[in-house]
């Protein structure tokens, strides 16, 4: 709490004009009222803000960039990616951004990056999952698959991005390149200010700043060098999870967000150093229960490609169906390490055998006996759990199974995933109702 208070105080002194009971933030001649903190992590904070002239609500992401710890280029990588894929209907876009000096005398090179984003009142898929668990409800299956189709189409836009191609064309590519240059210029300015404060800094500081950014991070538009217009330059999101999928205000469309983990694909692991660096970056940017096995134990000679997102997509779909990642559930059941469960492909649907034991075989008899036994001790949820497990259609289960193959080469690509989901949607009967699933409820983030 102390850190949050200090950060808020810093915001008030650096970029807010204080009026009685209504702190104001100005970004590029637009004035916003700071309402509340939505979340935080690392060097970043997300606030709910309201534009004073229109009363429109937005999410404002603030990223602190202490010199030598967090580069502006890396912070702006997210904005660069938003610009590149804009205006995709299933990928979030940045409305505005600004880079300011932090005015910290002890760290004259520090900067602050502000990113203005849309605010979705229904929250994200994780909010809906949590609501299901609390209310003992589940997602309408057909509607969930339609939502999953939108996520797959967002991934297709990244996995099959064409240089200066649709949806944004040359204009989007130019905007992204401009943002990249803005970040590099801000880092050089920070280095100059830091050098002015510390006389003993070597004259090669600016080169050091350019190299402090880890390999593969921030290589968005730069990764397109040498490619012709229309050539495919694939990118992997690398952190697909329920918390990074917002639900549109209409409740019908998913919006994939948080592109700070985005990386060019494929990445060929040519050395042990690169393998370790890839693992370290994954540990920092890819959420553990949704992380692909090849990012846990990266081998020299292997290739990391967009199939990492297919794995995460499968984990996300499973979480929507069951309530948590398949490997979270399995590690809790066995008491084993989550990473070992991931790397060995040890998971199962609640009413099936583990996939490492020839999964897909229903444990119908055992489930009924367990439910009967639980009923004797007064657990009123036993029947409900059994009905929910048995309520997962076989064709929906098969989508998850195909995505969660330990060998990346055995997973479908994004086109195959879209084809599978479209077929499932056609075959599923219409939903009887929302069942209080959370799609129709206003969220809290």
C-alpha positions in Angstrom: 0.0 0.0 0.0 2.9 2.3 0.8 4.2 1.9 -2.7 0.8 2.6 -4.3 0.5 5.7 -2.2 4.0 6.9 -3.2 3.2 6.2 -6.9 0.0 8.1 -6.6 1.8 11.0 -4.9 4.4 10.9 -7.7 1.6 11.1 -10.3 0.0 14.0 -8.6 3.3 16.0 -8.5 4.5 15.1 -11.9 1.5 15.2 -14.1 -1.6 16.1 -12.2 -3.1 19.5 -11.5 -4.7 19.4 -8.1 -8.2 20.8 -7.7 -10.2 20.2 -4.6 -11.2 16.5 -4.4 -10.7 16.0 -8.2 -7.1 15.3 -9.3 -6.6 16.0 -13.0 -4.3 14.5 -15.4 -3.4 16.1 -18.8 -2.2 14.0 -21.7 -1.6 15.8 -25.0 -4.0 18.6 -24.3 -6.7 16.2 -23.0 -7.8 16.5 -19.4 -8.8 13.4 -17.3 -10.1 12.9 -13.8 -8.4 10.1 -11.9 -11.0 7.8 -10.4 -9.4 4.7 -8.9 -6.6 2.2 -9.2 -7.6 -0.9 -11.3 -4.4 -2.9 -11.0 -0.7 -2.9 -10.8 2.4 -5.0 -11.6 6.1 -4.4 -11.7 6.7 -0.9 -12.9 3.2 -0.4 -14.2 -0.2 0.8 -12.7 -3.6 0.9 -14.4 -6.1 3.6 -13.4 -9.8 4.2 -14.3 -10.0 7.8 -15.6 -12.7 10.0 -17.0 -12.2 12.6 -19.6 -13.5 15.9 -18.2 -14.9 17.2 -21.5 -16.9 14.1 -22.5 -17.3 12.1 -19.2 -16.0 9.1 -21.2 -14.3 6.4 -19.1 -10.9 5.0 -20.1 -8.2 2.8 -18.6 -4.9 4.6 -18.2 -1.7 2.6 -17.9 1.2 4.3 -16.2 4.7 2.8 -16.6 7.6 4.1 -14.6 10.9 3.9 -16.4 13.8 4.4 -13.9 17.0 4.8 -16.0 18.9 1.6 -16.3 16.0 -0.6 -15.2 13.1 -0.1 -17.6 13.7 1.4 -21.1 11.1 3.7 -22.7 11.4 1.7 -25.9 10.4 -1.4 -24.0 7.5 0.4 -22.4 6.3 1.7 -25.7 6.6 -1.7 -27.4 3.0 -2.3 -26.3 1.8 0.9 -28.0 3.9 0.0 -31.1 2.2 -3.4 -31.3 -1.3 -1.8 -30.8 -0.6 0.6 -33.7 0.7 -2.2 -35.9 -2.5 -4.4 -35.6 -5.0 -1.5 -35.5 -7.9 -1.5 -36.4 -8.4 -5.3 -35.7 -11.9 -5.8 -34.1 -10.5 -8.4 -31.6 -7.2 -6.7 -30.7 -7.2 -3.7 -28.3 -5.9 -0.4 -29.6 -4.2 2.5 -27.8 -6.2 5.8 -28.0 -3.3 8.0 -27.0 0.1 7.9 -25.3 2.6 10.3 -23.8 6.2 10.1 -22.5 7.1 12.6 -19.7 10.2 13.3 -17.6 9.7 12.1 -14.0 11.3 15.2 -12.5 13.2 13.0 -10.0 16.4 14.8 -9.0 17.9 11.5 -7.7 17.3 9.9 -11.1 17.3 12.7 -13.8 17.1 10.1 -16.6 13.9 8.5 -15.4 10.8 8.8 -17.6 7.1 8.0 -17.3 5.0 6.5 -20.1 1.2 6.9 -20.1 -1.0 4.7 -22.4 -4.7 5.6 -22.8 -6.8 2.5 -23.5 -10.5 1.7 -23.9 -12.3 0.7 -20.7 -14.5 -2.4 -20.9 -17.2 -2.3 -18.2 -17.8 -6.1 -18.4 -14.2 -6.8 -17.4 -12.3 -9.8 -18.7 -12.8 -13.6 -19.1 -11.1 -14.2 -15.7 -13.7 -12.0 -14.1 -16.4 -14.1 -15.7 -14.7 -17.3 -14.6 -14.6 -16.1 -11.0 -18.3 -15.1 -11.2 -19.1 -18.6 -12.4 -17.2 -20.2 -9.5 -18.9 -18.0 -6.9 -22.4 -18.5 -8.4 -22.0 -22.2 -9.4 -22.8 -21.4 -13.0 -21.1 -22.0 -16.3 -20.7 -20.4 -19.7 -23.3 -21.2 -22.3 -21.3 -23.6 -24.4 -22.1 -22.3 -27.9 -21.6 -18.7 -26.9 -18.3 -19.5 -25.3 -17.1 -21.1 -28.6 -18.2 -18.0 -30.5 -16.2 -15.9 -28.1 -13.2 -18.3 -28.5 -13.5 -17.9 -32.3 -13.0 -14.2 -31.9 -9.8 -14.9 -29.8 -8.5 -17.3 -32.5 -9.1 -14.6 -35.2 -7.1 -12.1 -33.1 -4.3 -14.6 -33.0 -4.6 -15.1 -36.7 -4.0 -11.4 -37.2 -0.7 -11.7 -35.3 0.4 -15.1 -36.6 -0.2 -14.2 -40.2 0.5 -10.5 -40.2 1.6 -9.2 -43.6 3.9 -6.2 -43.9 1.8 -3.1 -44.6 -1.2 -5.4 -45.0 -4.7 -5.4 -43.7 -6.3 -4.2 -41.5 -4.2 -1.1 -41.0 -2.0 -1.2 -44.1 0.9 1.1 -44.6 -0.5 3.8 -42.3 -0.5 1.4 -39.3 3.0 0.2 -40.1 4.2 3.8 -40.3 2.5 4.7 -37.0 4.2 1.8 -35.3 7.6 2.7 -36.7 7.1 6.3 -35.5 6.4 5.0 -32.0 9.4 2.8 -32.0 11.6 5.9 -32.9 9.9 7.9 -30.2 11.0 5.3 -27.6 14.6 5.2 -28.9 14.8 9.0 -28.8 13.4 9.1 -25.2 16.0 6.5 -24.1 18.8 8.6 -25.6 17.5 11.7 -23.9 17.4 9.8 -20.6 21.0 8.7 -21.1 22.1 12.3 -21.8 20.4 13.5 -18.6 21.9 10.7 -16.6 25.4 11.4 -18.0 25.0 15.0 -17.0 24.2 14.0 -13.4 27.1 11.4 -13.2 30.3 12.8 -14.7 32.0 9.4 -14.5 29.6 7.8 -16.9 31.4 6.5 -20.0 30.8 8.2 -23.4 29.4 5.0 -24.7 26.3 5.3 -22.5 23.9 5.7 -25.4 25.2 2.5 -26.9 24.7 0.7 -23.6 21.1 2.0 -23.5 20.4 0.5 -26.9 21.8 -2.8 -25.7 20.1 -2.9 -22.3 16.9 -4.0 -23.9 16.9 -7.8 -24.1 17.0 -9.6 -27.4 13.5 -10.4 -28.8 11.9 -7.6 -26.7 10.7 -4.6 -28.6 11.6 -6.1 -32.0 8.2 -5.3 -33.5 8.6 -3.2 -36.6 12.3 -3.7 -36.7 11.7 -7.4 -37.2 10.2 -6.5 -40.6 13.5 -5.3 -42.0 14.4 -7.0 -45.3 10.8 -8.1 -46.0 8.8 -6.9 -49.0 5.3 -5.4 -48.7 2.8 -8.2 -48.4 5.4 -10.7 -46.9 4.3 -12.6 -43.8 6.0 -11.4 -40.5 4.5 -13.6 -37.8 4.3 -12.6 -34.2 3.4 -14.6 -31.1 1.4 -13.0 -28.3 3.1 -15.3 -25.7 0.7 -14.5 -22.8 -2.8 -15.6 -23.9 -4.9 -16.1 -20.8 -8.4 -15.3 -19.5 -7.1 -12.1 -17.7 -5.8 -10.8 -21.1 -9.1 -11.2 -22.9 -11.5 -8.4 -22.3 -15.3 -8.7 -23.1 -16.8 -6.0 -25.3 -19.5 -3.8 -23.8 -22.0 -5.7 -26.0 -20.9 -8.9 -24.4 -20.4 -10.7 -27.7 -16.8 -10.0 -28.7 -13.5 -10.8 -27.1 -10.7 -8.2 -27.2 -7.1 -9.5 -26.8 -5.0 -7.1 -24.9 -1.6 -6.7 -23.2 0.8 -7.0 -26.1 3.9 -6.3 -24.0 4.9 -9.9 -24.4 4.6 -9.9 -28.2 7.6 -11.5 -30.0 8.5 -12.1 -33.6 8.1 -15.7 -34.7 9.7 -18.2 -35.3 12.7 -17.9 -33.1 15.5 -20.4 -33.8 17.4 -21.3 -30.6 21.0 -21.4 -31.8 22.9 -21.2 -28.5 22.6 -22.1 -24.8 22.7 -18.4 -24.0 19.7 -17.7 -26.2 17.9 -20.7 -24.8 18.3 -19.4 -21.2 17.4 -15.9 -22.3 14.2 -17.2 -23.9 13.3 -19.1 -20.7 14.0 -16.0 -18.6 11.8 -13.8 -20.8 9.0 -16.4 -20.7 9.3 -16.5 -16.9 8.8 -12.7 -16.8 6.2 -12.3 -19.5 4.3 -15.6 -19.9 1.9 -16.5 -17.1 3.0 -19.9 -15.6 -0.3 -21.9 -15.7 -0.8 -21.0 -19.4 2.8 -21.2 -20.6 3.8 -23.7 -23.3 6.2 -26.5 -22.3 8.9 -25.4 -24.8 9.2 -22.2 -22.8 10.0 -24.1 -19.6 12.9 -26.1 -20.9 14.1 -24.5 -24.1 16.5 -26.7 -26.0 19.4 -25.6 -28.3 18.4 -26.5 -31.9 14.7 -26.0 -31.2 12.3 -23.5 -32.7 9.9 -21.4 -30.7 7.0 -20.4 -32.9 3.3 -19.3 -32.8 2.3 -22.7 -31.5 3.0 -21.4 -27.9 -0.2 -19.3 -28.4 -2.2 -22.4 -29.4 -1.2 -24.1 -26.2 -2.2 -21.1 -24.1 -5.5 -20.8 -26.1 -6.2 -24.5 -25.1 -5.5 -23.7 -21.5 -7.7 -20.7 -21.6 -10.6 -22.6 -23.2 -10.2 -25.3 -20.5 -10.3 -22.7 -17.7 -13.5 -21.3 -19.1 -15.0 -24.8 -19.1 -13.7 -26.0 -15.7 -12.8 -22.9 -13.7 -9.0 -23.0 -13.8 -6.0 -23.9 -16.0 -5.7 -27.7 -16.6 -2.3 -27.8 -15.0 -3.3 -25.8 -11.9 -6.1 -28.3 -11.4 -3.8 -31.3 -11.9 -1.0 -30.0 -9.7 -3.5 -29.4 -6.9 -4.9 -32.9 -7.4 -1.5 -34.7 -7.3 0.4 -32.3 -5.1 3.1 -32.2 -7.8 4.9 -29.4 -9.5 2.9 -27.4 -12.0 5.9 -27.1 -14.4 6.3 -30.9 -14.3 2.6 -31.4 -15.1 3.0 -29.0 -18.0 6.1 -30.5 -19.5 4.7 -34.1 -19.2 1.3 -33.2 -20.5 -0.3 -34.4 -17.3 -3.9 -33.0 -17.3 -7.4 -34.2 -17.6 -11.0 -33.2 -17.7 -12.6 -33.7 -14.2 -14.5 -36.8 -15.4 -11.7 -38.4 -17.4 -8.4 -40.2 -16.9 -5.1 -38.2 -17.1 -3.8 -37.6 -20.6 -0.6 -39.3 -19.6 -2.7 -42.4 -18.9 -4.3 -42.5 -22.3 -6.6 -39.6 -21.5 -10.1 -39.1 -22.9 -11.5 -42.2 -21.2 -14.5 -41.2 -19.0 -14.4 -42.2 -15.3 -18.2 -42.5 -15.2 -18.5 -45.2 -12.6 -16.0 -43.7 -10.3 -17.5 -40.2 -10.7 -20.9 -41.6 -9.7 -19.5 -43.4 -6.7 -17.6 -40.3 -5.7 -20.7 -38.2 -6.0 -22.7 -40.7 -4.0 -20.1 -40.7 -1.3 -19.9 -36.9 -1.2 -23.6 -36.8 -0.8 -23.5 -38.9 2.3 -21.3 -36.3 4.0 -23.6 -33.5 3.0 -21.7 -32.0 0.1 -24.5 -30.5 -1.9 -22.3 -29.6 -4.9 -21.4 -33.2 -5.8 -24.4 -33.6 -8.2 -23.8 -30.1 -9.6 -20.1 -30.9 -10.3 -20.9 -34.1 -12.1 -23.6 -32.5 -14.2 -21.2 -29.7 -15.2 -18.4 -32.1 -16.1 -20.7 -34.2 -18.2 -22.1 -31.1 -19.8 -18.9 -30.4 -21.8 -19.6 -31.6 -25.3 -17.1 -34.1 -26.8 -16.3 -31.9 -29.9 -15.5 -29.0 -27.5 -13.2 -31.3 -25.5 -11.4 -32.3 -28.7 -10.5 -28.7 -29.5 -8.8 -28.5 -26.1 -7.0 -31.9 -26.6 -5.7 -30.9 -30.0 -4.3 -27.6 -28.6 -2.6 -29.2 -25.6 -0.2 -31.5 -27.4 3.2 -31.4 -25.7 5.0 -31.5 -29.0 4.4 -28.1 -30.7 4.5 -29.7 -34.2 1.5 -31.8 -33.3 -0.7 -28.8 -32.4 -2.9 -27.3 -35.0 -2.1 -23.9 -36.5 -4.4 -21.0 -36.1 -6.3 -21.7 -39.3 -7.0 -25.3 -38.2 -8.2 -24.0 -34.8 -10.6 -21.6 -36.5 -11.9 -24.3 -38.7 -12.4 -26.6 -35.8 -14.3 -24.0 -33.8 -16.5 -23.0 -36.7 -17.5 -26.6 -37.1 -18.2 -27.0 -33.4 -20.4 -23.8 -33.4 -22.4 -25.2 -36.3 -22.9 -28.5 -34.5 -23.8 -27.2 -31.1 -27.5 -26.5 -30.3 -28.6 -23.0 -29.4 -27.9 -22.0 -25.8 -30.9 -22.1 -23.6 -29.8 -19.0 -21.7 -26.8 -17.3 -20.2 -27.0 -19.1 -16.9 -25.5 -16.1 -15.1 -22.3 -16.8 -16.8 -20.9 -13.3 -16.5 -20.9 -12.3 -20.2 -24.0 -10.3 -19.5 -22.8 -8.8 -16.2 -20.9 -5.6 -15.8 -17.3 -6.4 -14.6 -15.0 -4.8 -12.2 -11.9 -4.0 -14.3 
